[in-house]
Amino acid sequence: MASDPEEEFPEFPDDAVAEDGEPTPYFVEVWNDYDPSQKFAAIFPVGEESGVVASSVAYYIIEPGNHTGLHADSAEEVVFVAEGEGEVFSVGQSTRLEGGQFVVFKAGIDHDIYAQGSVALRLLSFFPVPEVISTFQQMIYPVGGNHLSSKPPKGPVITELDPNNLPEDFPFDLAELGLAEGEPGQPRELTMTERLIGMTSPDDAPPPIGPENVLDPRAPKKDDEDSS
């Protein structure tokens, strides 16, 4: 069942303004429908609208137990771990992340960042380009594709469904979508997403996602290993 983004991260609409009248930075919460643990928030406080012409800054928030998903950036990324702890998996190897540490990812290198511990993992990333595009192996939302840009989208975006806060003109019945609560004492039906990730009951916790679940596109296929 969809969660309320306001419970985990602050929400900054595109046209929001701060108390001092200044516009708030572009903010987006990213998630994947088939992996509930692939979820993070991205804030882009510095970009072309700030007057820079050759660089940009991103601030990522990953709650404990969540991860970014395997992705590669269009430019070199210099990451400062501002708070929290975790681990990053990249091309068959892992690196521990702790507060005060710097990590560098070359352009085009796939990496997946996992938040661990008891507090959110907060990362401050610097890029030597005015716009950075992250390409994910899996489709992400709200963009509904595989590419996340540091610039606000110009067209419509997909919003996460909250069954407890539906618009008055919502055209579907929750039972048809597998989101309605069952009869008293009976669990509701599993959604398609819950079935795909192996859940057998709505009360089950999502299966843990770790490096053993991450596919390295550069790794040899099992058939190739067997034949060698």
C-alpha positions, 0 to 999 in steps of 0.5 A: 500500500502506498505511503504518505511522503509527508510522513518521511520527507518534507514536501517542496512543490515546484512553486513553493516559496520559503518564509523569506519569499525565496523559492524552495529548491527542486525536491523529488521523492523517488520510488520503485513499485516492484521494490518497496525498499528502493526509495529515497529523496533528492533535493537539488539546491544549486543549479542554473537558476542559482546562477551557476554555469558549470556545476550543480549540487544534489542532497540525497536522503535515504531512510534506514533499510532503503536504497537508491537502486542501481544507477549511473550518473552522466557526470563524475560525482563527488559525495560527502557523507553528511550523516548516517551510515551505509554501504555502496555496491559498485561493479562487484565491490562494496564500500562502507559509508560513514559520516565525514567521508568522501566518495567519488563515482566516475561518470557512467559507473553503476552504483547502488547506495544502501542506508543502514543504522538508525538514522537517515543516510544524508549525502551531499553530491557535487557534479561538474555540470549544470545538469546531471542525469541519473540512469536507473536499471529499473523504472522509477517514479514519479518520472515513470522512466529510467532517467532522473534529471536534476532539473524539474520536469517540464511535463506531467509526473506520476504521483504515488497513490495513497488509498487513505487520501484519494481525490473525490473524483477518483474513478476506480474502486479500491477493491478492483485495484486490490487495495481495499480492506477485506471483510472484518477479520479478513485480510485484504487482497495482495496487490500485484506489486506485493505478489511480484516481490514474493509477499504472501500476506499484506501483514508480511514485511517486504523481503530484504534487498541486498547485494545478492539481489543486485545484478551487475550488467558487466558480470559474466552470465552463469552459462558463460561461467559454467562453460569456462 
